[in-house]
Structure formats: C-alpha cells, structure tokens
C-alpha cells in the first residue's frame, strides 16, 4: 500500500533514460515488475552497471532479458585488488558485446579505501586505456580523490576518443569544472534531494544543461520523499524534478535535454 504521507511518483510523457542503476542488486521485486513500474513513470531505457568480476557476466545476461536494458563492463575501485591481466581481458572481451555502451564503473574511492590506493589507480588507468582502445565512453566513480582523479584523467585524455560521465557527482566545484572543460558529463541522483547536499546542488547550478545526466544508482541513494526505502529506477522523476527546480527550468525541458545527452554519450546519436 502507498504511504499517504509521501508524494506520489510523478509520471512524465517525455521519455527518460536511467543512465546508472544496478538491476542485479534489486531484489524487492522481480525484473519484469521493476521494468514495468519504471515504464509507468516514463523510463524507456536502463543502463545497468558492472562493478566486479562477479557481475560482469550477470550484466551481459540482463541485457538479453529486455531490449530496454543496456550495460557496461568494468571494475569498481572497491574491487581493484582483483584487477589483473585475466580480468582486464574479461572486461575487454565483454565490452565488445553490442549491448555494452561504456566501460564502468571505474575510478577511485579514498573515502572507504576498500582497496589499496595504488591498486585503485592501476585499475583505473588500465580501464581508461581499454576504453580508449575500444573508443567507448567511461562511467567514473570518484570520492575523496579529486587530485588523483584529475591527474589520471589528464594523462589519459589525449588517447581517449570518447569521454563519459562522472557519476553520482559529489566532488568539488573545481573538479566539476575540470571535467566539464575536458568534455565529460556529470551524473546526478537522489543525493541532490538530500537536506545536507548543498555542495551537490551548487554543482548542478554550474553544470550546462547539455552535460547533465539523470541516474538513480539503484538500489542506493533513494531520493526524498522516499529516502529510507530501497531505491528503484521508478523514483527517477523525483530527481528530474529537483534538478529542474535548481536550474530554474520546466521539467519537460530538462527531460528533453537529459535524453539527448544520454543518447549522444551512450548510444552514438544526435
């Protein structure tokens, strides 16, 4: 039963692309139910994200289950200790699949430090090189690692044919400006609705409309007013509403731009 104290999920006619979710981690409902609920509020495509050696194949299998689902191949910085030549070959091979649209989720996380920082940097650099070789965009995670993220990207940029997105952006304005100047997009999720996330809202304000991507990072980071529940792609409209409010736009204008941005980056159109 819906909670009467919570705002109903908005339903939009402008199609939305969910650019970052983890469909294999959503266990509350079956996949068909998740896709159906999301479709009901306007979501037409999903990019489900690889993060570890254990879900590289799972992501590829999910892309076979629906023409709406696309995927990535990559190793999250938390899993960098597993990075070796064999895993690099798996990522490279998987990324040749026609349903794979990017290398990711890759990057650095110095907040949790689940993996040695040198190992994180090595895995990040190697996967940027794979993306460059395959001419694929990248999906980047960075947390408390602004300096090293910038240095590694600066070194990689000359060989990169495509750029990508800094997903779940929570870093400094300075890193945002560097990434935007370098041709990257920024991904925003439920964090922008959180009470204490003024830093993220400040970045939203300075991000050009043609560089904004919408994501949920489901099952994490559920937006207000459903914070506390397991996140789901169906909550993406709340994120769109908040970003439109911050930018002083009508929601439909934001949605049109975000869809064009997502298609241009991941699907090679426009």
KAHUCOR-V599801 format. One record per residue. N is the residue number from 0. RES is the residue in three letters. PHI is phi in radians with two decimals (NA if undefined). OMEGA is omega in whole degrees, 0 to 359 (NA if undefined). D_CENTER is the distance of its C-alpha to the mean C-alpha in whole Angstrom. Layout:
n/res/phi/omega/d_center
N/RES/PHI/OMEGA/D_CENTER
N/RES/PHI/OMEGA/D_CENTER
This chain:
n/res/phi/omega/d_center
0/UNK/NA/178/30
1/UNK/-1.17/176/28
2/UNK/-1.42/184/28
3/UNK/-1.16/180/31
4/UNK/-1.47/182/30
5/UNK/-1.88/180/26
6/UNK/-1.15/175/25
7/UNK/-1.06/180/25
8/UNK/-1.23/178/21
9/UNK/-1.11/177/22
10/UNK/-2.09/183/22
11/UNK/-2.01/176/21
12/UNK/-1.54/176/23
13/UNK/-1.28/183/20
14/UNK/-1.11/181/18
15/UNK/-2.13/172/14
16/UNK/-1.84/175/11
17/UNK/-1.44/190/8
18/UNK/-1.54/181/5
19/UNK/-2.76/175/4
20/UNK/-2.58/180/7
21/UNK/-2.15/186/10
22/UNK/-1.07/180/13
23/UNK/-1.27/179/15
24/UNK/-1.67/180/15
25/UNK/-1.52/186/16
26/UNK/-2.06/183/20
27/UNK/-1.15/179/21
28/UNK/-2.22/176/22
29/UNK/-1.27/187/22
30/UNK/-1.05/181/19
31/UNK/-1.03/179/22
32/UNK/-1.15/179/22
33/UNK/-1.05/181/18
34/UNK/-1.14/181/18
35/UNK/-1.15/179/21
36/UNK/-1.11/178/20
37/UNK/-1.20/178/17
38/UNK/-1.06/181/19
39/UNK/-1.08/181/21
40/UNK/-1.85/171/19
41/UNK/1.90/182/18
42/UNK/-1.48/185/15
43/UNK/-1.87/180/16
44/UNK/-2.50/182/13
45/UNK/-2.31/169/10
46/UNK/-1.95/180/8
47/UNK/-1.69/198/9
48/UNK/-1.87/173/8
49/UNK/-1.45/182/11
50/UNK/-2.39/187/12
51/UNK/-2.65/178/15
52/UNK/-1.09/183/18
53/UNK/-1.42/181/19
54/UNK/-2.10/175/16
55/UNK/-1.00/180/16
56/UNK/-1.23/180/19
57/UNK/-1.06/178/17
58/UNK/-1.06/179/14
59/UNK/-1.09/178/17
60/UNK/-1.12/179/19
61/UNK/-1.10/181/17
62/UNK/-1.17/178/16
63/UNK/-1.46/188/20
64/UNK/-1.45/181/20
65/UNK/-2.75/176/19
66/UNK/-1.18/177/19
67/UNK/-1.39/188/16
68/UNK/-1.75/174/14
69/UNK/-2.13/185/12
70/UNK/-2.55/175/11
71/UNK/-2.23/171/10
72/UNK/-2.36/180/13
73/UNK/3.00/183/12
74/UNK/-2.10/180/14
75/UNK/-1.13/178/12
76/UNK/-1.01/176/14
77/UNK/-1.05/185/16
78/UNK/-1.81/188/17
79/UNK/-1.11/179/19
80/UNK/-1.09/180/22
81/UNK/-1.46/188/22
82/UNK/-1.20/176/21
83/UNK/-2.68/184/24
84/UNK/-1.09/181/25
85/UNK/-1.16/180/25
86/UNK/-1.21/176/22
87/UNK/-1.04/179/21
88/UNK/-1.18/178/23
89/UNK/-1.11/179/21
90/UNK/-1.10/180/18
91/UNK/-1.08/180/20
92/UNK/-1.14/180/21
93/UNK/-1.10/182/19
94/UNK/-1.24/177/17
95/UNK/-1.40/179/20
96/UNK/-1.13/182/19
97/UNK/-1.12/179/19
98/UNK/-1.59/179/16
99/UNK/-1.67/186/14
100/UNK/-1.95/183/12
101/UNK/-2.92/168/10
102/UNK/-1.68/182/11
103/UNK/2.92/15/9
104/UNK/-1.67/184/8
105/UNK/-2.15/176/11
106/UNK/2.51/184/12
107/UNK/-2.37/175/14
108/UNK/-2.39/180/15
109/UNK/-1.68/176/19
110/UNK/-1.37/180/18
111/UNK/-1.55/180/19
112/UNK/0.90/178/20
113/UNK/-1.20/176/20
114/UNK/-2.28/177/21
115/UNK/-0.93/186/23
116/UNK/-1.14/177/22
117/UNK/-1.12/178/24
118/UNK/-1.16/177/22
119/UNK/-1.06/181/19
120/UNK/-1.10/180/20
121/UNK/-1.10/180/21
122/UNK/-1.11/179/18
123/UNK/-1.11/181/16
124/UNK/-1.07/181/19
125/UNK/-1.12/182/20
126/UNK/-1.30/171/16
127/UNK/-1.08/179/16
128/UNK/-1.17/177/19
129/UNK/-1.07/179/19
130/UNK/-1.05/179/16
131/UNK/-1.11/180/19
132/UNK/-1.09/183/21
133/UNK/-1.58/181/19
134/UNK/1.00/178/18
135/UNK/-1.89/172/15
136/UNK/-1.23/181/12
137/UNK/-2.12/173/10
138/UNK/-1.98/191/6
139/UNK/-1.95/173/8
140/UNK/-1.88/174/8
141/UNK/-2.47/179/12
142/UNK/-2.51/181/14
143/UNK/0.95/183/18
144/UNK/-2.47/187/18
145/UNK/-1.02/186/18
146/UNK/-1.10/181/21
147/UNK/-1.20/177/20
148/UNK/-1.06/180/17
149/UNK/-1.10/182/18
150/UNK/-1.06/182/21
151/UNK/-1.16/179/19
152/UNK/-1.15/178/18
153/UNK/-1.01/179/21
154/UNK/-1.23/185/22
155/UNK/-1.49/189/20
156/UNK/-0.94/183/20
157/UNK/-1.03/182/23
158/UNK/-1.71/185/22
159/UNK/-1.55/177/19
160/UNK/-1.35/178/19
161/UNK/-1.96/176/16
162/UNK/-1.89/181/14
163/UNK/2.70/185/10
164/UNK/-2.33/167/7
165/UNK/-1.58/189/7
166/UNK/-1.46/179/4
167/UNK/0.82/190/6
168/UNK/-1.18/177/9
169/UNK/-2.35/185/13
170/UNK/-1.49/187/15
171/UNK/-1.33/173/18
172/UNK/-1.01/182/19
173/UNK/-1.08/178/20
174/UNK/-1.20/177/17
175/UNK/-1.03/181/15
176/UNK/-1.11/177/18
177/UNK/-1.08/182/19
178/UNK/-1.13/178/15
179/UNK/-1.11/179/16
180/UNK/-1.11/181/19
181/UNK/-1.54/175/18
182/UNK/1.75/179/16
183/UNK/-1.45/170/12
184/UNK/-1.72/177/10
185/UNK/-2.07/179/9
186/UNK/-1.77/181/6
187/UNK/-2.14/183/8
188/UNK/-2.31/186/9
189/UNK/-1.06/179/12
190/UNK/-1.00/183/13
191/UNK/-1.14/178/14
192/UNK/-1.66/185/17
193/UNK/-1.30/184/18
194/UNK/-0.99/187/22
195/UNK/-1.73/184/21
196/UNK/-1.91/178/18
197/UNK/-1.05/180/20
198/UNK/-1.09/179/19
199/UNK/-1.23/179/15
200/UNK/-1.10/176/17
201/UNK/-1.13/178/19
202/UNK/-1.21/176/16
203/UNK/-0.98/182/15
204/UNK/-1.03/185/19
205/UNK/-1.65/181/19
206/UNK/-1.47/178/16
207/UNK/-1.02/183/18
208/UNK/-1.01/183/17
209/UNK/-1.44/177/16
210/UNK/-2.16/182/13
211/UNK/-1.68/173/11
212/UNK/-2.06/179/8
213/UNK/-1.80/181/8
214/UNK/-2.68/172/6
215/UNK/-1.92/190/8
216/UNK/1.04/178/6
217/UNK/-0.92/11/10
218/UNK/-1.65/183/12
219/UNK/-1.77/166/12
220/UNK/1.06/180/12
221/UNK/-1.06/181/14
222/UNK/-1.28/166/15
223/UNK/-1.09/16/19
224/UNK/-1.75/181/21
225/UNK/-1.87/178/20
226/UNK/-0.99/185/19
227/UNK/1.88/174/21
228/UNK/-1.62/172/20
229/UNK/-1.12/181/17
230/UNK/-1.29/183/14
231/UNK/-2.69/177/14
232/UNK/-0.95/182/12
233/UNK/-1.13/178/15
234/UNK/-1.53/182/15
235/UNK/-0.99/178/12
236/UNK/-0.98/178/16
237/UNK/-1.14/178/16
238/UNK/-1.19/178/13
239/UNK/-1.05/179/15
240/UNK/-1.05/182/18
241/UNK/-1.18/180/17
242/UNK/-1.13/177/16
243/UNK/-1.06/178/19
244/UNK/-1.06/181/21
245/UNK/-1.08/183/20
246/UNK/-1.48/182/20
247/UNK/1.20/183/23
248/UNK/-2.06/166/22
249/UNK/-1.27/184/23
250/UNK/-1.03/182/20
251/UNK/-1.06/178/21
252/UNK/-1.13/177/21
253/UNK/-1.11/184/17
254/UNK/-1.11/178/16
255/UNK/-1.07/180/18
256/UNK/-1.13/181/17
257/UNK/-1.10/178/13
258/UNK/-1.13/178/14
259/UNK/-1.07/179/16
260/UNK/-1.08/181/13
261/UNK/-1.16/180/11
262/UNK/-1.14/181/14
263/UNK/-1.12/184/15
264/UNK/-1.30/190/12
265/UNK/-1.75/187/11
266/UNK/-2.08/171/15
267/UNK/1.13/180/17
268/UNK/-1.94/178/19
269/UNK/1.30/NA/20
